[in-house]
Amino acid sequence: MSDKKLEEKVNKQKWTFAKTYAQTAPHEYFLKNQNEELFAELKQRIAKFGKEGKFFGHSYIYYHHGKYRYWAFENLINRDIEGKSYK
């Protein structure tokens, strides 16, 4: 999938704000069953182009694209705004 096509799909995707982390580590997510094609594409890019980083005390592999960074956790894809740092 081209970067342009990915951007279109990301922008069309309904992202859910993670209320539990609103004060400490604000981010959004979507579930695999909401968009399996986008989930697979982002998971593949995370694996291929991702770099290790921290999110609220945990290490994850992040894929940076546009103003966001993306990471996978079980059956969901998370994103937050690039450049923010959390504990």
C-alpha positions in Angstrom: 0.0 0.0 0.0 1.4 3.4 -0.9 1.9 6.1 1.8 -0.9 8.2 0.2 -3.3 5.3 0.3 -2.3 4.5 3.9 -2.9 8.2 4.8 -6.4 8.0 3.2 -7.3 4.9 5.2 -5.9 6.2 8.5 -8.0 9.4 8.0 -11.2 7.5 7.3 -10.7 5.2 10.2 -12.8 5.9 13.4 -10.3 6.2 16.2 -11.4 5.8 19.8 -9.9 8.0 22.5 -8.4 5.9 25.3 -10.2 7.5 28.3 -8.3 5.5 30.8 -5.1 7.3 29.8 -6.6 10.8 29.2 -4.5 12.5 31.9 -1.3 10.4 31.8 -0.8 9.3 28.2 -3.5 10.4 25.8 -3.8 8.3 22.7 -6.3 6.7 20.3 -6.8 3.2 19.1 -8.9 1.0 16.8 -9.6 -2.7 17.1 -8.5 -5.3 14.5 -12.1 -6.3 13.8 -13.0 -2.7 12.9 -10.6 -2.7 9.9 -8.6 -5.8 9.3 -6.9 -4.4 6.2 -5.6 -1.3 7.9 -4.7 -3.3 11.0 -2.6 -5.7 8.9 -0.9 -2.8 7.0 0.0 -0.9 10.1 1.2 -4.0 11.9 3.4 -4.9 8.9 4.9 -1.4 8.8 5.5 -1.4 12.6 7.4 -4.7 12.2 9.4 -3.6 9.1 10.1 0.1 9.8 9.5 0.5 13.6 11.9 1.7 16.2 11.9 0.8 19.9 10.6 3.5 22.3 8.8 3.9 25.6 5.2 4.5 26.3 4.2 5.0 29.9 7.0 2.9 31.2 6.7 0.1 28.6 8.8 -0.6 25.6 7.1 -0.9 22.2 8.1 -0.8 18.6 6.8 2.3 16.9 6.1 3.2 13.3 6.3 6.9 12.7 4.1 8.3 9.9 3.0 11.9 9.5 2.3 13.6 12.8 1.6 10.2 14.6 3.4 7.3 15.9 1.7 3.9 15.8 2.1 0.7 17.9 0.3 -2.6 18.1 -0.9 -4.2 21.2 -2.7 -7.6 20.9 -5.8 -6.9 18.7 -5.5 -3.1 18.5 -3.5 -0.4 16.9 -2.7 2.6 19.0 -1.5 6.1 18.0 -0.4 9.3 19.6 1.0 12.5 18.4 4.6 12.3 17.3 7.1 13.9 19.6 5.2 13.6 22.9 7.0 11.8 25.6 5.5 9.8 28.4 6.9 8.3 31.6 
